[in-house]
Amino acid sequence: MFERFAGKSKTGIQVVFGKQISFYVSTLALLFTIFVLSSVVFAQSQYRGAPVTKERLSKVLRLKQLSKADIVQVVTRNGVDFKITPAIKNELITAGANAAILAAVQVNFRAAVGKSEASFEKGNELFYGGKYEEALTAYKAVAAQKTSAEAFYNIGNCYYLLKRFDAALLAYRESIKIDSKDPNAWENAGSTLLNLQRPAEALEAYQKVVQIKPDYVNGWLGVSYSYLQSKNYTEAIRYFKKTLDMDALNADAWLGLGDSYYALDRHLEAVESYKMSVSLDQKKFGAWVNLGWTLIILKRYPEAIEASTQAVKLMPDDSNAWNNLGLAYFGKKDYANSVNSYKKAIELDPNNEEAKQGLKDVEDALEDN
């Protein structure tokens, strides 16, 4: 994920790919990921608007969060709010500035920020502090003062993280009305539409993203997940493969490809895709859950136990993951561990009927023995 900066800019939705919005599609809890992309928006767009501060520029250089060419573009477009001195020059060089960056800083000093820019700064400060309701107030103040795509975009991000998806979508669409060529607003609108279970509209939004930025991997990933959510699995496979052609190390694309194969009962291919996903990101909970469940279907119980164990380690409070582990142990005829797993699943969710039935099946098997 790109971390995005403050300033009169768009704040990014800071959600790691592994924290999917997911739903269970089988009676024994296969986790189908329908949303993994929150909003991997372009880092450069974070700077849109207010002059860049020295502290912000130094941080970007140290952490290498933008290419040097992108930094030159941002400084040239936005300017900086400080004048370069020998001491500041040395500080920037130490942080990683090259001659082009120093030259851009030298000639692009801008005056101090005004009222609306200050509101953006305040909103971003609150946003990054996790105070989304308060940040909303600041961003709305900007939107009330001037027509601002960035303000509506940031309003959308706040609503998004507050899980008020209908309001988030309205805000993103207001941003798009003002700047229809902004891929970030289209992308976040697409993410929001997936959360609202509106995959056809999400697909349209992500198609806009890739029209604007054809080489943007996460745009194609969004197209892929839109097809997956709409149950067009053949097209989903096609576009997940396209995404992987662009980025073979994309754990989320491998996870989505596995989900698509699973939906078509292509279980062996699903297993290999899930294995690729967890090899690239060992904290990918959805991939571990789906891998374990698919291995159960294939009656490869020792492997299913290993995968399901990884899932419950990552999310020990997930009842369905414990249920899957119980079933894997049952398939291996390890009844003691199966009982313990089912009981844990029921403890976490007393309404987990699958776990209750699984526990009864184990008890019946023990009686037969």
Secondary structure, 3 states (H helix, E strand, C coil): CCCCCCCCCCCCECCCCCCCEEEECCCCCCEEEEECCCECCCHHHHHCCCCECHHHHHHHHHHCCCCHHHHHHHHHHHCECCCCCHHHHHHHHHHCCCHHHHHHHHHCECCCCCHHHHHHHHHHHHHHCCCHHHHHHHHHHHHHHCCCHHHHHHHHHHHHHCCCHHHHHHHHHHHHHHCCCCHHHHHHHHHHHHHCCCHHHHHHHHHHHHHHCCCCHHHHHHHHHHHHHCCCHHHHHHHHHHHHHHCCCCHHHHHHHHHHHHHCCCHHHHHHHHHHHHHHCCCCHHHHHHHHHHHHHCCCHHHHHHHHHHHHHHCCCCHHHHHHHHHHHHHCCCHHHHHHHHHHHHHHCCCCHHHHHHHHHHHHHHHHC
